[in-house]
Amino acid sequence: MRRLSAIRLVATREIRERGRSRGFLASVVFTQLLIVAMLLLPRVLGGDGSTIKVGLAEPVPTGLAAALNASATPYKLSLILRTYPDRAAAEAALKTGDVEGVLAVPADLSGPGEVVVKGRPDSRLQAIATGAVTGLRLVASGISPAGLAAAATPPTLVTLGPDRVTDDATFFLANIGVILLFYSIYSFGFWVLTGVIEEKQSRVVEVVLSTVRPRDLLMGKVFGIGLLGIAQLFLIIATALVATALTKSFELPATTLPTMALMLVWFVLGFTLYSTAFGALGALAGRLEEASNASTPISLVAIASYFVAIIAVTGEPDGLIAHLATFFPPAAPMVVPIRAAFGAIGPLEIIGSALVTIAATYALFVVGGRIYAGAVLGTTGRMKLRDAWRAASR
Amino acid sequence: MALEIAALTKRYGEVTALDGATFAAAPGRLLGFLGPNGAGKTTAMRCVFGLVRPESGAVQWDGRPITDADRLTFGYMPEQRGLYPRMRVGEQLVYFARHHGLSARDARDAVATWLERFGLADRTKARLEELSHGNQQRIQLAAALVHQPRLLVLDEPFSGLDPLGMATMSEVLRERAADGVTVVFSSHQLDLVEDVCDDVAIIRAGRIVASGDLGALKAASGRRHVDIEIAGSAGRWLDDRTDLAVVERSGDRLRVVADAALDLDELLGLARKAGPIVRFAYGPPTLSELFMEVVQR
């Protein structure tokens, strides 16, 4: 299969040359930083949701630390306890932010003591302190620790309707997903455009086309750059999963893995669709300076699709616009994964949408491939669509 | 194996680039493909590589239509030079060699051989854009040669070369032909073509107006050129002969175009009377003269 080996050679060259280019490395670093920042942002802004630092002022009643930790367990919180020589030292630590609250309880448990906070009190800290101090004082008054533990177990929380926490996480993940998909499809598609223009501008394309068919050259380019895009997306997803696991920013919804698998599939579909269009328009342009002009039609469609996905679909993932956009090939790659993340799309609709997108990509490849073939050898600068179409038939 | 261009016709809108162009290039021989700008040279060469599809006519290799497999054994150097500016020289040549069907190992060996030959072995890992203009031209030639092509088509290979580069180019082309390769190249440097080529094909407005063995073409020309220098004559001694066209006059020297049936003895007699002969050369037209003759006809 001579043509397959030509396509493979072209793809390999793209991977090797682009893979070690500064542009690709910068893009990898940028997206990694972006994803880590997005996952850490809620933590930095909202404080650490899963640990609380508490200062204890000496003298500390025996068993307070153990009682606090036991009391924190039902809240899925871990406490970091720091002991200070006196209340003034503990309050100084609170002021500098070393601790989030100070607990000052008489060593003989003669009184309930005080919880000192700065500004808004954390209701969980208040509840934990209450539980621990009350428990200690009850034990001191003669109740058996086992009896206390049994009596102190809080009622189980039962939620009716959607779980808001998971829903927030889904919304957040779906947004990151759409941004990533949009960024990946667009930036890697744009590379196909600049790659085509570079080959045309440097005239190397005539040498390559003396042995390779124009469509095969375009296909090899799309494959090679697409594989780099998949590699980057894999890296992003891996980083996101690891960062989420390490920081425990939020619990991942059950749909996370299927959603990410779907994202990869839709990256492939979306990238192939967009990069074919980019390739054809790139061949029409004469010089690299015309790249952004040449790509304007695609950019407009891509940005519109992105906003449809973000605004219309996240608002109403099962609404009319969401259903329509699912079968509009330029929007489908962003709309389908986001609807899937909300569990608002069935497998049949996903398959139907994928088939429509593949059919559109094939049609675009036939048309775009011909435009590419007709225009890529042109030497007269910017070429008109009609002229390119005619040139290919000759 | 021979390349045959048979009755190629190609139009671009109103412009006719090729109008039934026909000629053949034989193995082991260098063919100079000549013609004024816009005569159809590049279009004809592109037809050989399937880059342009003619409306009618055919390009044949070894007596049958060219296939994709045949093209892998061809080498091409387009008029508009082009390589990947940022790609490393060695990897770039290996890439082109592999597109011509060489295995990775054979490609690397062949690239090493050609880089050695052009004295660029130490630049294997350099990016193309880091090389001087002359060296980039050498890499371009190497890209056309690296897979040991059976047919070599070069569009203006001498343009932009310094004298040293030209010498290397002619040497390589001659050597390839001696190896049995069919070599076709276009050029405007007719003196150089005259020195290097065995055959020529001259194209004008899409039609071949002369083609074949260079010596035979010159001999078949109906005209003869006589170069005469007579000391102190000021070149005016032939002014009353209307049948002889003086095409060049400088000082005592004259260059005359005459019919092949010219009586040489009579002309020599006239010259003797005019003064002491310093130079008297008689022969067929040079390639430049032949070219002017056929394209202006």
Interface residues (C-beta under 8 A of the other chain):
Chain A: R2 A6 L9 R13 R16 E17 E198 E199 S202 R203 V204 V205 E206 V207 V208 L209 S210 T211 V212 L377 T379 R394
Chain B: K10 R46 F49 L51 V52 R53 E55 D68 A69 R71 L72 F74 Y76 M77 P78 Q80 R81 G82 L83 Y84 P85 R86 M87 E91 Y95 F96 R98 H99 H100 G101 A143
